[in-house]
Amino acid sequence: RALTRGAEINEAVRLSAAGVSGATGTYRSWMETPLITATDLAKSNLRYVTHFLTESGYTSMRNYSMLYDTDLKMARWVAYPLTRSYMTKGVSRTDAWAADPSFTNSEQAVLARAVSGYQRGHQIPSADRYVTYSANAQTFYYTNMTPQLGTLNGGLWSKLETAVRNWAGSVDTLYVVTGASATTPTDATVRYTTDNEGKQIAVPKYYYKALCTINRTTGVAKTIAFKIDHFSGYTSSTTSYMNYAITVAELEQLTGYTFFPSVSSQYKNSKTW
Protein backbone atom coordinates (compact mmCIF):
# COMPACT_ATOMS: atom_id res chain seq x y z
CA ARG A 1 0.00 0.00 0.00
CA ALA A 2 1.03 3.60 -0.56
CA LEU A 3 2.34 4.36 2.91
CA THR A 4 5.04 1.68 2.71
CA ARG A 5 6.83 3.13 -0.31
CA GLY A 6 10.56 3.80 -0.23
CA ALA A 7 12.24 6.82 1.22
CA GLU A 8 9.01 8.67 1.91
CA ILE A 9 8.66 6.81 5.20
CA ASN A 10 12.05 5.17 5.76
CA GLU A 11 13.33 7.94 8.03
CA ALA A 12 15.87 7.45 10.77
CA VAL A 13 14.32 7.59 14.22
CA ARG A 14 16.20 9.60 16.84
CA LEU A 15 15.74 8.33 20.39
CA SER A 16 16.08 10.63 23.40
CA ALA A 17 17.26 13.44 21.10
CA ALA A 18 20.69 11.81 21.20
CA GLY A 19 23.50 14.08 20.06
CA VAL A 20 21.36 17.21 19.89
CA SER A 21 22.94 20.08 21.78
CA GLY A 22 20.92 20.97 24.87
CA ALA A 23 18.70 17.89 24.76
CA THR A 24 17.85 16.31 28.08
CA GLY A 25 15.48 13.69 29.32
CA THR A 26 14.23 10.63 27.50
CA TYR A 27 11.59 10.93 24.81
CA ARG A 28 11.17 9.48 21.37
CA SER A 29 11.70 12.03 18.65
CA TRP A 30 12.05 12.43 14.90
CA MET A 31 13.36 15.02 12.47
CA GLU A 32 10.27 17.19 12.93
CA THR A 33 10.22 17.08 16.75
CA PRO A 34 11.13 20.40 18.39
CA LEU A 35 13.63 20.20 21.23
CA ILE A 36 11.92 19.55 24.55
CA THR A 37 14.01 21.00 27.36
CA ALA A 38 14.48 19.60 30.85
CA THR A 39 12.44 22.53 32.14
CA ASP A 40 9.47 21.63 29.94
CA LEU A 41 9.80 17.92 30.70
CA ALA A 42 9.58 18.72 34.40
CA LYS A 43 6.37 20.73 34.13
CA SER A 44 3.34 18.73 35.27
CA ASN A 45 1.03 20.60 32.88
CA LEU A 46 3.05 19.72 29.76
CA ARG A 47 2.63 16.28 28.19
CA TYR A 48 4.46 14.94 25.16
CA VAL A 49 2.36 12.39 23.25
CA THR A 50 2.76 10.61 19.92
CA HIS A 51 -0.14 9.01 18.06
CA PHE A 52 0.49 6.08 15.71
CA LEU A 53 -1.71 4.56 13.03
CA THR A 54 -3.68 1.55 14.24
CA GLU A 55 -4.43 -0.45 11.07
CA SER A 56 -2.60 -3.73 10.46
CA GLY A 57 0.59 -3.05 8.54
CA TYR A 58 0.67 0.58 9.66
CA THR A 59 1.06 0.39 13.43
CA SER A 60 4.76 1.33 13.38
CA MET A 61 3.98 4.54 11.47
CA ARG A 62 3.66 7.73 13.44
CA ASN A 63 0.77 10.06 12.80
CA TYR A 64 1.82 13.10 14.80
CA SER A 65 3.35 14.20 18.09
CA MET A 66 2.30 17.06 20.32
CA LEU A 67 3.37 19.01 23.36
CA TYR A 68 0.07 19.53 25.14
CA ASP A 69 -0.65 21.99 27.94
CA THR A 70 -3.29 20.58 30.29
CA ASP A 71 -3.70 23.97 32.01
CA LEU A 72 -4.41 25.89 28.81
CA LYS A 73 -6.21 22.87 27.26
CA MET A 74 -4.22 23.50 24.08
CA ALA A 75 -1.31 21.91 22.21
CA ARG A 76 1.71 24.20 22.28
CA TRP A 77 2.77 22.50 19.03
CA VAL A 78 1.92 19.53 16.82
CA ALA A 79 4.72 17.99 14.75
CA TYR A 80 4.43 15.54 11.87
CA PRO A 81 5.95 14.34 8.60
CA LEU A 82 3.97 15.12 5.46
CA THR A 83 4.40 13.05 2.30
CA ARG A 84 2.31 12.08 -0.71
CA SER A 85 1.69 8.76 1.02
CA TYR A 86 0.02 10.27 4.08
CA MET A 87 -2.27 12.29 1.83
CA THR A 88 -3.22 9.35 -0.42
CA LYS A 89 -7.00 9.08 -0.50
CA GLY A 90 -7.71 5.88 1.42
CA VAL A 91 -10.65 7.42 3.28
CA SER A 92 -12.68 10.61 3.24
CA ARG A 93 -12.92 13.16 6.03
CA THR A 94 -14.15 11.21 9.05
CA ASP A 95 -15.47 14.02 11.27
CA ALA A 96 -14.75 11.61 14.13
CA TRP A 97 -14.74 14.26 16.85
CA ALA A 98 -13.62 12.58 20.05
CA ALA A 99 -11.64 12.89 23.26
CA ASP A 100 -7.96 12.03 23.03
CA PRO A 101 -7.51 8.65 24.81
CA SER A 102 -4.05 9.71 25.98
CA PHE A 103 -5.60 12.28 28.34
CA THR A 104 -8.29 12.29 31.00
CA ASN A 105 -11.46 14.28 30.49
CA SER A 106 -10.31 16.92 32.97
CA GLU A 107 -6.99 17.39 31.17
CA GLN A 108 -8.46 18.28 27.78
CA ALA A 109 -11.16 20.47 26.32
CA VAL A 110 -14.45 18.83 25.37
CA LEU A 111 -15.32 20.04 21.88
CA ALA A 112 -18.04 17.75 20.56
CA ARG A 113 -19.49 20.96 19.15
CA ALA A 114 -17.90 24.34 18.45
CA VAL A 115 -17.80 26.94 21.21
CA SER A 116 -19.56 30.26 20.84
CA GLY A 117 -17.81 32.61 18.42
CA TYR A 118 -15.20 30.13 17.24
CA GLN A 119 -14.67 27.12 15.01
CA ARG A 120 -12.72 24.02 16.01
CA GLY A 121 -9.42 24.70 14.27
CA HIS A 122 -7.19 21.71 13.56
CA GLN A 123 -3.44 22.03 14.12
CA ILE A 124 -2.66 19.01 11.93
CA PRO A 125 -5.32 19.32 9.21
CA SER A 126 -7.70 16.51 8.35
CA ALA A 127 -6.69 16.75 4.67
CA ASP A 128 -3.07 15.96 5.59
CA ARG A 129 -4.13 12.49 6.74
CA TYR A 130 -6.39 10.62 4.29
CA VAL A 131 -4.38 7.40 4.04
CA THR A 132 -6.28 5.36 6.69
CA TYR A 133 -9.24 5.77 8.99
CA SER A 134 -7.16 6.09 12.16
CA ALA A 135 -4.82 8.61 10.53
CA ASN A 136 -7.75 10.90 9.78
CA ALA A 137 -9.82 10.19 12.89
CA GLN A 138 -6.91 11.08 15.18
CA THR A 139 -6.82 14.58 13.67
CA PHE A 140 -10.29 15.05 15.18
CA TYR A 141 -9.09 14.51 18.75
CA TYR A 142 -10.04 17.49 20.89
CA THR A 143 -6.38 17.94 21.82
CA ASN A 144 -5.65 18.83 18.18
CA MET A 145 -8.20 21.66 18.28
CA THR A 146 -8.08 25.30 19.31
CA PRO A 147 -10.89 27.87 19.35
CA GLN A 148 -10.21 29.58 16.01
CA LEU A 149 -12.06 32.44 14.37
CA GLY A 150 -13.89 31.23 11.27
CA THR A 151 -12.60 34.12 9.18
CA LEU A 152 -9.07 32.82 9.74
CA ASN A 153 -9.80 29.09 9.80
CA GLY A 154 -11.68 29.17 6.49
CA GLY A 155 -9.58 31.89 4.90
CA LEU A 156 -5.89 32.73 5.23
CA TRP A 157 -5.05 29.72 7.43
CA SER A 158 -6.82 27.33 5.06
CA LYS A 159 -4.88 28.77 2.11
CA LEU A 160 -1.61 28.20 3.94
CA GLU A 161 -2.58 24.60 4.75
CA THR A 162 -3.33 23.96 1.07
CA ALA A 163 0.01 25.45 0.05
CA VAL A 164 1.82 23.21 2.54
CA ARG A 165 0.19 20.13 1.02
CA ASN A 166 1.18 21.27 -2.46
CA TRP A 167 4.78 21.77 -1.35
CA ALA A 168 4.79 18.33 0.30
CA GLY A 169 3.68 16.75 -2.96
CA SER A 170 6.81 17.99 -4.71
CA VAL A 171 9.44 16.81 -2.19
CA ASP A 172 10.39 13.55 -0.52
CA THR A 173 9.26 14.52 2.97
CA LEU A 174 8.12 17.84 4.39
CA TYR A 175 8.59 18.14 8.15
CA VAL A 176 5.90 20.31 9.70
CA VAL A 177 5.42 21.91 13.10
CA THR A 178 2.14 23.74 13.64
CA GLY A 179 1.77 25.70 16.85
CA ALA A 180 -0.42 28.08 18.79
CA SER A 181 0.52 30.54 21.50
CA ALA A 182 -1.76 32.00 24.15
CA THR A 183 0.71 34.78 24.96
CA THR A 184 3.19 37.04 23.17
CA PRO A 185 6.50 38.55 24.32
CA THR A 186 4.62 41.78 25.11
CA ASP A 187 1.28 40.36 26.34
CA ALA A 188 1.30 37.60 28.94
CA THR A 189 -2.43 37.80 29.64
CA VAL A 190 -4.25 34.64 28.53
CA ARG A 191 -7.69 35.05 26.99
CA TYR A 192 -10.12 32.21 27.70
CA THR A 193 -13.38 30.83 26.41
CA THR A 194 -15.25 27.78 27.70
CA ASP A 195 -15.59 24.28 26.29
CA ASN A 196 -18.80 22.24 26.07
CA GLU A 197 -18.60 21.44 29.79
CA GLY A 198 -17.78 24.94 30.98
CA LYS A 199 -14.04 24.38 31.47
CA GLN A 200 -11.81 27.33 30.64
CA ILE A 201 -9.71 26.86 27.49
CA ALA A 202 -7.17 29.27 26.09
CA VAL A 203 -7.74 31.24 22.90
CA PRO A 204 -4.49 31.56 20.88
CA LYS A 205 -3.06 34.99 20.22
CA TYR A 206 -1.22 33.71 17.17
CA TYR A 207 -0.55 30.57 15.13
CA TYR A 208 2.60 29.46 13.39
CA LYS A 209 4.06 26.86 11.10
CA ALA A 210 7.69 25.78 10.70
CA LEU A 211 8.59 23.77 7.60
CA CYS A 212 11.72 21.87 6.63
CA THR A 213 12.71 19.59 3.78
CA ILE A 214 16.09 17.96 3.23
CA ASN A 215 17.83 16.99 0.02
CA ARG A 216 18.86 13.44 0.85
CA THR A 217 21.66 13.50 -1.73
CA THR A 218 23.35 16.73 -0.69
CA GLY A 219 22.13 17.05 2.89
CA VAL A 220 21.07 20.64 2.24
CA ALA A 221 17.98 21.72 4.16
CA LYS A 222 15.39 24.27 3.09
CA THR A 223 13.23 25.93 5.72
CA ILE A 224 10.54 28.57 6.08
CA ALA A 225 8.14 29.64 8.83
CA PHE A 226 4.88 31.56 9.11
CA LYS A 227 3.44 33.56 11.99
CA ILE A 228 -0.19 34.69 11.75
CA ASP A 229 -1.95 36.69 14.44
CA HIS A 230 -5.36 35.45 15.55
CA PHE A 231 -7.82 38.16 14.66
CA SER A 232 -10.68 38.69 12.24
CA GLY A 233 -9.42 41.71 10.31
CA TYR A 234 -7.74 40.02 7.36
CA THR A 235 -8.72 41.66 4.08
CA SER A 236 -8.05 41.02 0.40
CA SER A 237 -4.81 42.97 0.68
CA THR A 238 -3.52 40.72 3.46
CA THR A 239 -4.73 37.32 2.31
CA SER A 240 -1.43 36.13 0.84
CA TYR A 241 0.14 33.79 3.37
CA MET A 242 3.56 34.80 2.04
CA ASN A 243 2.99 38.19 3.68
CA TYR A 244 3.45 36.35 6.97
CA ALA A 245 6.57 34.35 6.08
CA ILE A 246 9.51 34.60 8.47
CA THR A 247 12.64 32.54 8.97
CA VAL A 248 12.68 29.56 11.30
CA ALA A 249 15.40 31.36 13.26
CA GLU A 250 13.01 34.29 13.79
CA LEU A 251 10.26 31.90 14.91
CA GLU A 252 12.67 30.31 17.39
CA GLN A 253 13.37 33.73 18.88
CA LEU A 254 9.66 34.47 19.14
CA THR A 255 8.52 31.17 20.66
CA GLY A 256 11.60 30.02 22.58
CA TYR A 257 11.46 26.61 20.89
CA THR A 258 14.25 25.02 18.88
CA PHE A 259 12.77 23.65 15.67
CA PHE A 260 14.44 20.86 13.66
CA PRO A 261 17.26 20.61 16.24
CA SER A 262 19.41 18.32 14.07
CA VAL A 263 19.42 20.86 11.21
CA SER A 264 22.33 23.31 11.06
CA SER A 265 21.44 26.88 12.02
CA GLN A 266 22.75 28.09 8.66
CA TYR A 267 19.63 26.65 7.02
CA LYS A 268 17.23 28.37 9.42
CA ASN A 269 18.05 31.93 8.36
CA SER A 270 16.45 31.79 4.93
CA LYS A 271 12.79 31.82 3.89
CA THR A 272 13.26 31.06 0.21
CA TRP A 273 10.76 28.44 -0.83
Summary of the structure (lengths in Angstrom):
residues: 273
radius of gyration: 17.6
end to end distance: 30.4
largest distance: 52.6
contacts: 860
relative contact order: 0.15
helix: 26%
strand: 28%
